[in-house]
Amino acid sequence: MRANKFPWIRAALVWNLDAVQLAREHNNANVLVLGSRWTETPEALAFVLLFSETTFAEGRHSTRVAKVSSLL
């Protein structure tokens, strides 16, 4: 999660498909972080596929993402 110290990186730790989708849609995450102890390979592949297919929802989320990025 140290990746988030850079303003152009928005890393998200995910543990299920809902977390993956929300990380992309609401936080515009561009780095996916998976816990190796809790994520099996088939599940990880599903996470990566969903992450790559999901787009940022923009709208009301854009303001928050801009604020977080400007803090760094």
Residue pairs with C-beta under 8 A, 6 or more apart in sequence:
1 11
1 13
1 33
3 9
3 11
3 31
3 33
4 10
4 11
4 72
5 72
6 72
7 69
7 70
7 72
8 69
9 30
9 31
10 27
10 28
10 29
10 30
10 31
10 65
10 68
10 69
11 29
11 30
11 31
11 32
11 33
12 19
12 20
12 23
12 24
12 27
12 29
12 31
12 32
12 33
13 19
13 33
13 34
13 35
14 20
14 23
14 32
14 33
14 34
14 47
14 51
15 35
15 38
15 39
17 46
17 47
17 50
20 32
20 47
20 50
20 51
20 54
21 50
21 54
23 29
23 32
23 51
24 51
24 54
24 55
24 56
25 54
25 55
25 56
25 57
25 61
26 57
26 61
27 61
27 64
27 65
28 56
28 61
28 65
29 51
32 47
32 48
32 51
34 44
34 47
39 47
56 65
